[in-house]
Amino acid sequence: MPFHLGVVTLGLALLFTGCSKQPPAQKKADTGPIQVRVASVSTRQMQRTVESVGTLYPFDEVIISAEIEGRVDEVSCDLGDSVRQGQVLVRISDEEQRYILAQNEAQLRQSLERLGLKNEKDRVADIDDTPEVRRARADLTEAEQRHRRIRNLVDQKIGAQAELDQAAARNSAMLASFDATRNQTRNLIQEVERFKALVELQRKKLRDTSVRAPFDASIKERQVTMGQYVRPNTPLFVLVKTNPVRLRLEIPERMSPWTAVGQLADVSVEAYADRNFVGRVSRISPTVDQTKRTFIVEALIDNPAGALKPGSYARARLRTQKVDNIKLVPARAVSYVLGSNKAFVVEDGSIEAREVKIGDRFDEQVEILEGLQSGETVATSQLNRLDTGVKVRVVAGNDKESE
């Protein structure tokens, strides 16, 4: 019994000794100043730019329609083809038009012959030189001479009064016939002009059987098939001219003093993210959209290879002539917090958070309109840990923008 009691006593002593041993105290975490990089608020002369987004449009777009009716005998182009000005796109049967032209030309030749003209380019210089008027004048002259002779005989008492009356009546009839012939000839001259117009119109209709491209373009849409019967105004093709292309931009009205015809525009599109296109402002709208408070600017972009496609979305930056002294900080020195932009000024190892108003962006820098003064130092790192009163320590490796 004594042996067992001793063993138990020794075990309990060891147990209490182990439980009473305290763990080593943990060292409190270091809460020293936050290490930040900084940049200075600089003032520089910068050329203003106007940035906007817009849509590309073809330089020209037109629906080619038939001008006469008939059966389509030939279609020589299709979607995507490039065509030259004057190139035949569609041929419409011209058989009926040729018959009508032959009929009109025959009527014109008949009228020209009555006037003594040889071809349709000849003109009547003097109406009294036309064949029918000359004949009427000859008949009138003969009647006047006969009337004078018979009157002389009657005056000499050797002629009959009845013959004098007959000669006088004939002379009056010939005079009336001469006047009527002159009037008819005038009408015939007008009729010749009408027949000439009909012939020219019919020749145009005959030319219209060959539908031609009005300018160098590409086929956007084909709407006709060989053998189809078309009527006037039936759409055949949609043509687009894509060199150059038009870029239409919506510019805020406050930027209107900075925008002028002739300015260059740097343009980028999603299809060519690594490529820059250059356009030139060609037109500016004289009015502002009252709902958007913007105005339209149109720039022309050379597109000889057809890389830019109308309908595409594009971004543009207009290079203006306006140069201002502006305050700049690195863009990463500004943090958007709870609906406002903030910058963190470093002074005597402490932070002062300020709300700032920003303007234009210039590459990796941003314009400060309000909230900072030139020469002040702002933090460019650890912004999510900064607020007014926080202690900081500036580390080496300041931003290039502070130079």
Secondary structure, 3 states (H helix, E strand, C coil): CHHHHHHHHHHHHHHHHHHCCCCCCCCCCCCCCEEECEEECEEEEEEEEEEEEEEEEEEEEEEEECCCCEEEEEECCCCCCEECCCCEEEEECCHHHHHHHHHHHHHHHHHHHHCCCCCCCCCCCCHHHCHHHHHHHHHHHHHHHHHHHHHHHHHCCCCCHHHHHHHHHHHHHHHHHHHHHHHHHHHHHHHHHHHHHHHHHHHHHHHCCEEECCCCEEEEEECCCCCCEECCCCEEEEEEEEEEEEEEEEEEHHHHHHCCCCCEEEEEECCEEEEEEEEEEEEECCCCECCCCEEEEEEEECCCCCCCCCCCEEEEEEEEEEEEEEEEEEHHHCEEECCEEEEEEEECCEEEEEEEEEEEEECCEEEEEECCCCCCEEECCCHHHCCCCCEEEECCCCCHHHC
